[in-house]
Amino acid sequence: MANHSNLTVAHLAKSFAGLKAVDDVSLTLTTGEILGLIGPNGSGKTTLINIVTGLLPASAGSVQIDGREVCGLPAHKVAHAGLARTFQTIRLFKELTCLQNVEVGAVGAGVPRRQAERLASQLLEEVGLGAHAGKLARSLTFGDQRRLEIGRALAASPKFLLLDEPAAGLNEAETNALLTFLAPLPAAKSIGILVVDHDMRLMMNLCDRLHVLNYGRTIADGSPEEVRADPAVIAAYLGSSAA
């Protein structure tokens, strides 16, 4: 297997008009693992992902992929350095077919057109949408649109995949299917996944480690079992019923 790659976030900070949305956050993600980012609404999770993927400039700190600084690079250069992401609000090309959506992701990452079509076809099979290749993206169920978006992100052959609320809007059956789909990806693709979601059952079952933010600061980091039992996390986020 290929050598592991590392995504290293060090002392990251972001202020908006004096409010510290992200306050001295450090975390690491290695290919082959799934790291969950959790915390109450407004705790800085999406802001952190937006900085890491180049959509927002940091006020301070560092983001490195295998020792290469990517903090401050424009989003497309961060993507070329090995980071792909999905968004809380699904951003598909609704009037293109499923195959074309994934193809666009591959071509955008520099894959030649003919090769992109083959890759897209293969990825659709892998995400369980092979039978829908010729269907328009807008005709898919919400759960399948999520899968298509992840397939498109994988078309860039990233080292790291950042998922912002992939279970948002999904019912329990769709969330279970998402869990079954995501869990083997790091080993199969040699990628690391950073996932933000409020569905604690999904996160506890999916993630190898959890990183907890509150008011922009890290309040816990560890295995799901350790985090679930952490008094600071229970007080800030989970409530006593989750213990």
N, C-alpha and C positions, 0 to 999 in steps of 0.2 A: 504494500500500500504506500501511497505517496507520503512524503513527510507532512506532518501537521502544519497548518498555517494558524497564525494567531492574530486576532483583532484585539488591540489594546487601547482602551480609553483611559486617559490619565488626567485627573484633576480638572475635568471638564466643567465649565461654568458658562451660564448665559443669563444676562439681565435684560429685562424689558422695562425701560423707564424706572430704573431703580429697584424693581422687583426681581429677586433672584429665582428664576424659573428652574434653573439647574445650578446646583451649588456644590462644587468640588466633588463630582462623581467620578469614581474610577471602577472599571470592570474589565474583565478579559473574557474572550470567547475563543475556543479552539475548534478547529474542524473536527467533526465527529460527535459534537455535543449540541444539546438544545438548552439555551439559557432563557429563562423567563424573566420579564421585567414587569413587576406588579406594583400597585399602589393606588391610593384614592384618586378620583378625578382631580386634575389640576396639580398632580404631584411631579409633573415634568417628564413623563414617559415619552410622549410623542415629540416634545421639544428635543429630547435627547436623541431620538432616532433621526429627527430632521437635521440635527447638527452632524451626526455621524455620517449621514448620507449626502451631506453637502448642500442641503436646501436652506440651511440657516448658518450664518457665521457664528463661531463660538466667541464668547467674551474672553475666555482663557482656557488653557488646557490643550491636550494633544489627543489625536486619533491616529493610530498607526496600524498598518497591515504588514505583518512580517518586518517590522522595524522601519517601514516607509511611511513618512508623515503624509496623511491625506487631509488633515484638518485645514480648511481654508481653500481646498481645491473646489472648482465648480462640480456640480452633481454628476455631469457626464464623465468627468475624469475620475471621480470617486467610483463610479460604476465600472469603468475600465480597470481600475485597480483591484476589483474583485468583490464589490458590494452590490447586491440587488435588493429591491424592497417591494413590498406591496403597501397599499394605503387603506386606511380605515374605510374610506368611501371607494368602492370599486371603480377603477379607472380603465375599463376596457374600451376598445373601439367597437361600439355596439352594432354598427352597420357592416362590420367585416365578419367573415366567418371565423370559427374557432381556430382553424389552421392558419388563417392570415394573421390573427392576433399574435400567435406564438411566433410566426415567421417574422413579424415586425420586431419582436424582441430580439431575435437572433441577428437580423440585419443591422439593427441599431447597435449591436455589440461587435459589429465588424465581420460577421459570418457572410461569405459569398452567397448570393441569392439562391443558386441551385442547391447548395449544401444546406441553406437555411430551411428550405422546404422539407428536405429529408429529416433534418433535426426536429422541426416542428411536428412532423408526423409521428416520429418516435416519442417525443415528449407527451403528445396528446394520449398515446397509448399508456404511457407511464402514469399519467395523472387520471386515467380511467375515462377519458373523453374521446377515445379513438373513433367510436361510432358516431360522434357528433362533429367530426372534422369539417363537414360542409355546411353545418348549421350556422346561422347568424348568432353572434354572441348574445344578443338581447333576448334570444328565444330560450336560453338556458335557465334552469332554476337558479335561485340565489346561491345555493351551495356549490353548484357546478361552475357558476361564474367565479366564485372564490378559487376553485381548483384551476380554472383557466388562467386566472391572474397569476397564480403561483407557477403554473407551467410556463407562462410568458417570462416571468422573472428568471426561471431556471434556464431559459434559452440563451441567456448571457453567460452561461457557464461560470457562475459566481463562486467565490470561495465562501462567502457569507451571505445568508439570506435573512433579511429583517422583515418581519411580518407584524403589521400594525392592526390589531384587533381582527384577526382572520375569522373568529367565530361570531363577530357582530352580525346580528340579524339571522343567525342560523337556529333552527330548532334542535331539539336534543338528538334526534337521529342523524341530522346533518353534522352536528358537532362531533358525535361519535365517529362518523365516517372521516371527518377531518383529522381526528386524533390518529385513527388507523393509517391514514394516508401520510401524515407528517412524521410519525414516530420513526419509521425506518429510513427516512431520507438522508440524515447525516451520514450514516454508514454507507448507504448505497451510492451517494453522490460525493462523498468526501467533502461535505460542506459543514459549516457551523450555522445554526439557526438561532437568531434572537427574536423572541416572540413577546409581544405586548398583548395581554387580553384580560378581561374582567371575569371570564368564566373560570372560577377557581377549580372546579372539578377537572376541566380540561388541563389547566396549568399544573395541577398537582400530579396528574397522570402522565403528562407529556414531557415535562422538563426535568433535566438532570440536576439543574441548580436554579434557584430563584434569587433575584436581586430586587430588593424592595426599596422604593422611593417614597418619601413623604415630604411635602413642601420643598421639593427639589434636592433633598439630601438623602444619602443612603442610610437606611435604618437597619437593614439586615441583608445578609448574603449567605446562602448555604443550600443544603439539600431541601427538598420540599418538606421533609419531616422536621428538620431543624427550624425552618421558617414558620411552619404551622404552629410550632410550640413557643415561638419567640414572643415574650410579653409585649415588646414594643410594637410588633406587627399586629398582634391581637388588639392592642389598644387603638392603633392608628387605622386599621384596615379590616381585619378579618372579623373582629367581634368575638365574644366568648363562645358563640355557637360553633365556630370553626375549629376550636381547639380539640 
